[in-house]
Amino acid sequence: MSDFLMVPMHVDGLHLTDLRRVVGPSADFRRLPYTADRGTAADPRWVDVNATTPWLGSSLRDEALDDADLWLRPGVHLHWSLPDGLCRATHPVSGGQQDRSRVVFPAVPNRWLVVRTIGGSVDARWLVESDYVWSPAEKWPPQRAHEPDELCVFPWDPGGTGTPPWRYVGRRGQVPAGSRSPVWNQVETGERLPAGT
């Protein structure tokens, strides 16, 4: 059992019956400039995206009282925070000395099973993968399983021309009754966040 860590979690839930506008993220990495290929393999057409945006942190954040609108759809929206013990970094010990050139964070959960019960019976289950990184080639899945505003935007090294310097992170899949695996609405072509990100 030493491979398992069980800790209490604080979870807040917001039940919405209608659309609700809320304050969005403080920084939007989708504003970063990059060069994209909007053509085909036979006829590439390179265009500058966000060409007038400088590579400055102030270009990514919204001004006070002028943040981008974020709309939450009807349903239950969950927010949880990690226990303090999992949010503190340490310096590793090497040869009896602390290595102050490195910082190590403890491993944290990256899969979350969300179960909805009604009258004591399981009504639905979802698996949330918080470390799934969407490939730039992935199209938004059918049946409105995810919308861009439902996903976190994370800065990402594009590794060359043609892809944006950010990725969408996180996904959810419904787990059918009697199954241990979720049903994803897309073919998995994404990556995983590196450990310690």
C-alpha positions in Angstrom: 0.0 0.0 0.0 3.0 2.4 0.1 2.3 3.3 -3.6 -1.0 4.9 -2.7 -1.7 8.2 -1.1 -5.1 9.0 0.3 -5.7 12.6 1.3 -8.9 14.6 2.0 -9.9 17.0 -0.8 -12.0 20.1 -0.7 -14.5 20.2 -3.6 -16.8 23.0 -4.5 -19.7 22.4 -6.9 -21.7 25.0 -8.8 -25.1 23.8 -10.2 -26.3 25.9 -13.1 -29.6 25.7 -14.9 -28.8 28.5 -17.4 -25.7 30.0 -19.0 -23.6 32.1 -16.6 -20.9 34.6 -17.4 -17.9 34.4 -15.1 -14.5 35.9 -14.9 -12.1 34.1 -17.3 -8.4 33.2 -16.9 -6.0 36.0 -16.1 -3.8 35.1 -19.1 -4.8 33.9 -22.6 -1.9 32.2 -24.3 -4.0 32.0 -27.5 -2.9 35.6 -28.1 0.7 34.6 -28.7 2.0 35.3 -32.2 3.0 32.4 -34.5 3.2 31.4 -38.1 0.6 28.8 -39.4 0.1 26.9 -42.6 -3.4 27.5 -43.8 -2.9 25.7 -47.1 -2.4 22.1 -48.2 0.7 19.9 -48.4 0.8 20.7 -52.1 0.1 24.4 -51.7 1.3 25.7 -48.4 0.0 29.1 -47.4 1.9 30.6 -44.5 0.1 33.3 -42.5 1.1 35.2 -39.4 -1.4 34.8 -36.6 -1.6 37.5 -34.0 1.2 39.3 -35.8 0.7 42.6 -34.1 1.0 41.1 -30.6 4.4 41.5 -29.0 6.0 38.7 -27.0 5.2 40.3 -23.6 3.3 39.0 -20.6 1.2 42.2 -20.6 -0.1 41.2 -24.1 -1.6 38.0 -22.6 -3.5 39.4 -19.7 -6.8 41.3 -19.6 -6.9 44.8 -18.2 -8.8 45.1 -14.9 -12.6 45.1 -15.3 -12.1 44.3 -19.0 -11.6 40.5 -18.9 -12.7 38.2 -21.7 -16.1 36.7 -21.0 -16.2 33.1 -20.1 -19.6 31.4 -20.2 -20.4 28.3 -18.2 -23.0 26.0 -19.7 -25.8 24.4 -17.6 -24.7 21.5 -15.5 -22.5 21.0 -12.4 -19.1 22.6 -12.5 -16.6 21.2 -10.0 -13.5 23.0 -8.6 -11.1 21.3 -6.3 -7.7 22.3 -4.9 -4.9 20.1 -3.9 -3.9 19.7 -0.3 -1.1 22.0 0.9 1.3 19.1 1.3 1.1 18.4 -2.4 1.8 22.0 -3.4 5.1 22.5 -1.6 8.4 21.9 -3.4 11.6 20.6 -1.9 15.2 20.5 -2.8 16.4 16.9 -3.3 19.2 15.6 -1.1 22.2 14.3 -2.9 25.3 13.0 -1.0 23.9 14.2 2.3 23.6 17.8 0.9 20.5 19.6 -0.4 20.8 20.3 -4.1 19.6 23.9 -4.2 19.9 24.0 -8.0 16.9 21.7 -8.4 13.3 21.9 -7.1 11.1 18.8 -6.9 7.3 18.8 -6.5 5.5 15.7 -5.2 3.5 13.7 -7.7 -0.1 14.7 -7.8 -3.2 12.9 -9.2 -3.8 13.4 -12.9 -6.9 11.2 -13.2 -10.2 12.0 -11.5 -13.2 9.8 -11.4 -16.4 11.9 -11.0 -19.5 9.9 -10.0 -23.1 11.3 -9.9 -25.5 9.4 -7.6 -29.2 9.8 -7.4 -31.0 8.3 -4.5 -28.0 6.2 -3.5 -27.6 4.7 -7.0 -24.9 5.5 -9.5 -26.4 7.6 -12.3 -23.3 8.5 -14.4 -19.5 8.4 -14.2 -16.8 10.5 -15.9 -13.1 10.2 -16.0 -11.2 13.5 -16.1 -7.6 13.4 -17.4 -6.0 16.6 -16.3 -2.7 16.0 -18.0 -4.0 15.2 -21.5 -2.5 17.7 -24.1 -4.5 18.1 -27.3 -2.5 17.8 -30.5 -2.8 20.8 -32.9 -4.1 18.3 -35.5 -7.0 17.1 -33.3 -10.4 18.6 -34.3 -13.0 19.3 -31.7 -14.8 16.1 -31.0 -18.4 15.6 -32.2 -21.4 15.9 -30.0 -20.0 19.0 -28.4 -18.0 16.9 -25.9 -15.6 19.8 -25.4 -15.6 23.4 -26.3 -12.4 25.5 -26.4 -13.6 27.6 -23.4 -14.0 24.5 -21.3 -10.3 23.6 -21.6 -7.2 25.1 -20.0 -4.8 26.8 -22.3 -1.1 26.0 -21.5 2.0 27.5 -23.1 3.8 24.9 -25.2 7.1 24.9 -27.2 5.8 24.6 -30.8 9.0 22.8 -31.9 9.0 24.5 -35.3 7.0 26.6 -37.6 3.3 25.9 -38.2 1.9 25.1 -34.8 0.8 27.5 -32.1 2.9 28.1 -29.0 0.1 26.8 -26.8 -2.1 23.7 -26.3 -5.4 22.9 -24.9 -5.0 20.7 -21.8 -7.5 18.3 -20.1 -10.4 16.1 -21.3 -13.2 14.1 -19.9 -14.9 10.9 -21.1 -18.1 9.2 -19.8 -17.6 5.8 -18.3 -20.4 3.5 -19.3 -22.1 1.3 -16.7 -20.2 -2.0 -16.1 -17.1 -0.6 -17.8 -13.8 0.5 -16.3 -12.7 2.6 -19.3 -14.1 5.9 -20.5 -15.5 6.4 -24.0 -13.5 9.2 -25.7 -15.1 11.1 -28.5 -11.9 11.3 -30.5 -8.9 9.2 -31.6 -6.2 9.8 -29.1 -3.3 11.7 -30.8 -2.4 14.0 -28.0 0.4 13.9 -25.5 0.8 14.1 -21.7 2.1 17.0 -19.7 5.6 16.3 -18.5 6.0 15.4 -14.9 6.4 18.4 -12.6 4.7 20.8 -14.9 
